[in-house]
């Protein structure tokens, strides 16, 4: 597995989890300002985007199973982990990913999106 990261960005969370679980991975720093990786590759190239989408899709399958029978990641109560998952899954349309293969994730996304605090935040950030 390869983790593309930018210090302090959303990639920090999966980076921590990879280390917590002791999983084998390689990491490559991304310069978000210049859209390049440490190796000099174009981070937004079609090849890089394809790899990102394939990593994203595989993880959605895992999350879909983890959410089965639960309203939220930890059960019946909304947590900070749910807010983070909502943010990441919210990128699916931008990446051209249809959530229909993962109906539990799609239902989770709708459930979280309907929360008043989420609606207020999305409005404040000009996302709706």
BELNOR-V286374 format. One record per run of one state. SS is the DSSP state (@ for helix, = for strand, . for the rest). FROM is the first residue (numbers start at 1). LEN is the number of residues. If there is no record, write none. Layout:
ss=SS from=FROM len=LEN
ss=SS from=FROM len=LEN
//
This chain:
ss=. from=1 len=1
ss== from=2 len=4
ss=. from=6 len=5
ss=@ from=11 len=11
ss=. from=22 len=4
ss== from=26 len=6
ss=. from=32 len=4
ss== from=36 len=2
ss=. from=38 len=4
ss== from=42 len=1
ss=. from=43 len=3
ss=@ from=46 len=22
ss=. from=68 len=4
ss== from=72 len=1
ss=. from=73 len=2
ss== from=75 len=1
ss=. from=76 len=4
ss=@ from=80 len=10
ss=. from=90 len=2
ss=@ from=92 len=4
ss=. from=96 len=3
ss=@ from=99 len=3
ss=. from=102 len=1
ss=@ from=103 len=11
ss=. from=114 len=2
ss=@ from=116 len=9
ss=. from=125 len=4
//
